[in-house]
Amino acid sequence: MNTIATAVPGNATLIEPATWRDLSSVRSLEQTCFPLDAWPLLDLIGILTFPRVIRLKATADGRMVGFIGADVRPLQKLAWIATIGVLPEYRRRGIATALIQACEERVSVPSIRLNVRLSNRAAIHLYRRLGYHEVGMWEKYYQDGEAALVFEKRFL
């Protein structure tokens, strides 16, 4: 994995690789961003340690404020953004955009997919703005029964 850190334009946020040492921060971020759907501890350990996973963190003010994890599946020529979150007080600063773009730069497959709550209009707008297109829906995907939209972006 490329270990070069990049700054988010216009603010003091740094995007860099995450490691297993970030487990506590990732867990806290997941619980804050996704109170109904936070990943269990073992899944978080997996995303921070399994091979072929792109894991990046955004840090600002001395702490992790954002995280993205993408599972790269070379045989399927596809990557899944399994999770992306930014703490509420750091949203609308370009951090999610920077995390997604940094992830995309590291992907070696022609397509990336992700899923999002049907009601998460802000995220849906962001994904569309970044070139993702709706390719499906998973009914009753989330714990509370809400559907998930599936988005995809293809690279030439």
C-alpha positions as CSV (number, residue, x, y, z in Angstrom):
1,M,0.0,0.0,0.0
2,N,1.2,3.5,-0.8
3,T,2.1,5.1,2.6
4,I,2.3,8.6,1.3
5,A,0.0,10.9,3.3
6,T,-2.0,13.6,1.5
7,A,-3.5,16.7,2.8
8,V,-7.2,17.7,2.3
9,P,-7.2,20.9,0.3
10,G,-8.4,23.9,2.3
11,N,-8.1,22.4,5.8
12,A,-5.6,20.8,8.2
13,T,-6.8,17.2,7.6
14,L,-4.4,14.5,6.6
15,I,-5.3,11.3,4.7
16,E,-3.0,8.3,5.5
17,P,-3.1,4.5,5.8
18,A,-4.8,3.1,8.8
19,T,-3.5,0.1,10.7
20,W,-4.6,-2.3,13.5
21,R,-3.3,0.3,15.9
22,D,-6.3,2.5,14.9
23,L,-8.8,-0.1,16.0
24,S,-10.1,1.9,19.0
25,S,-10.5,5.0,16.9
26,V,-12.2,3.2,14.1
27,R,-14.5,1.5,16.5
28,S,-15.5,4.8,18.1
29,L,-16.0,6.5,14.7
30,E,-18.2,3.6,13.6
31,Q,-20.3,3.8,16.7
32,T,-20.7,7.5,16.3
33,C,-21.4,7.5,12.6
34,F,-23.6,4.4,12.5
35,P,-25.3,4.0,15.8
36,L,-27.7,1.4,14.4
37,D,-25.3,-0.4,12.1
38,A,-21.8,-0.1,13.6
39,W,-19.6,-3.0,12.7
40,P,-18.8,-5.6,15.3
41,L,-15.3,-5.7,16.8
42,L,-14.2,-8.8,14.8
43,D,-15.3,-7.2,11.5
44,L,-13.3,-4.1,12.4
45,I,-10.2,-6.2,13.2
46,G,-10.7,-7.9,9.8
47,I,-10.9,-4.7,7.8
48,L,-7.7,-3.4,9.6
49,T,-5.7,-6.6,9.0
50,F,-6.9,-8.6,6.0
51,P,-4.8,-8.4,2.8
52,R,-6.3,-6.7,-0.2
53,V,-8.1,-4.1,1.9
54,I,-7.5,-0.4,1.3
55,R,-7.9,1.3,4.7
56,L,-7.4,5.0,5.1
57,K,-7.9,7.4,7.9
58,A,-8.5,11.2,8.0
59,T,-6.9,12.9,11.0
60,A,-7.4,16.4,12.2
61,D,-6.9,18.2,15.5
62,G,-4.9,15.2,16.8
63,R,-7.5,12.6,16.3
64,M,-9.1,10.3,13.6
65,V,-12.1,12.1,12.1
66,G,-12.8,9.9,9.1
67,F,-12.2,6.3,7.8
68,I,-12.7,4.4,4.7
69,G,-12.2,0.6,4.1
70,A,-12.5,-1.0,0.7
71,D,-12.3,-4.7,0.0
72,V,-10.5,-5.3,-3.3
73,R,-11.6,-8.4,-5.2
74,P,-9.3,-8.9,-8.2
75,L,-11.0,-12.0,-9.5
76,Q,-14.3,-10.1,-9.7
77,K,-12.5,-7.0,-11.1
78,L,-14.3,-5.1,-8.4
79,A,-13.7,-3.3,-5.1
80,W,-16.4,-2.7,-2.4
81,I,-16.2,0.3,-0.2
82,A,-17.3,-1.5,2.9
83,T,-17.4,1.5,5.2
84,I,-16.9,5.2,5.0
85,G,-17.6,7.6,7.8
86,V,-16.7,11.1,9.0
87,L,-17.5,12.4,12.4
88,P,-20.6,14.7,12.3
89,E,-18.7,17.8,13.5
90,Y,-16.2,17.4,10.6
91,R,-18.7,16.8,7.8
92,R,-19.0,19.2,4.8
93,R,-15.3,20.0,4.8
94,G,-14.4,17.7,1.9
95,I,-13.1,14.9,4.0
96,A,-15.3,12.2,2.6
97,T,-14.5,13.3,-0.9
98,A,-10.8,13.1,-0.1
99,L,-11.1,9.7,1.5
100,I,-13.0,8.3,-1.6
101,Q,-10.6,9.9,-4.1
102,A,-7.6,8.6,-2.1
103,C,-9.2,5.1,-2.1
104,E,-9.9,5.3,-5.8
105,E,-6.3,6.1,-6.5
106,R,-5.2,2.9,-4.8
107,V,-7.7,0.6,-6.5
108,S,-6.3,-1.7,-9.2
109,V,-9.6,-3.0,-10.5
110,P,-12.0,-1.3,-13.1
111,S,-15.0,-0.9,-10.8
112,I,-15.9,0.2,-7.3
113,R,-19.2,-0.4,-5.5
114,L,-20.7,0.8,-2.3
115,N,-24.1,0.7,-0.6
116,V,-25.9,3.5,1.3
117,R,-29.1,3.9,3.2
118,L,-32.0,5.0,1.0
119,S,-32.6,7.9,3.4
120,N,-29.0,9.2,3.4
121,R,-29.6,12.0,0.9
122,A,-26.3,13.8,1.7
123,A,-24.2,10.7,1.0
124,I,-26.2,9.8,-2.2
125,H,-25.6,13.3,-3.5
126,L,-21.9,13.0,-2.7
127,Y,-21.6,9.7,-4.5
128,R,-23.4,10.9,-7.6
129,R,-21.2,14.0,-7.7
130,L,-18.1,11.8,-7.6
131,G,-19.4,9.7,-10.6
132,Y,-21.1,6.8,-8.9
133,H,-24.3,5.5,-10.5
134,E,-27.1,3.5,-8.9
135,V,-27.0,-0.1,-10.0
136,G,-29.4,-1.8,-7.6
137,M,-31.2,-1.9,-4.3
138,W,-31.1,-4.3,-1.4
139,E,-34.4,-4.5,0.4
140,K,-34.4,-4.5,4.2
141,Y,-30.6,-4.5,4.3
142,Y,-30.1,-2.5,7.5
143,Q,-30.9,-3.6,11.0
144,D,-34.0,-1.4,11.1
145,G,-35.3,-2.8,7.8
146,E,-34.3,0.2,5.6
147,A,-33.2,-0.6,2.1
148,A,-29.7,0.1,0.7
149,L,-29.0,1.6,-2.7
150,V,-26.0,0.1,-4.4
151,F,-23.8,2.5,-6.4
152,E,-21.0,1.7,-8.8
153,K,-18.2,3.7,-10.5
154,R,-16.3,2.3,-13.4
155,F,-12.8,3.4,-14.5
156,L,-11.6,3.2,-18.0
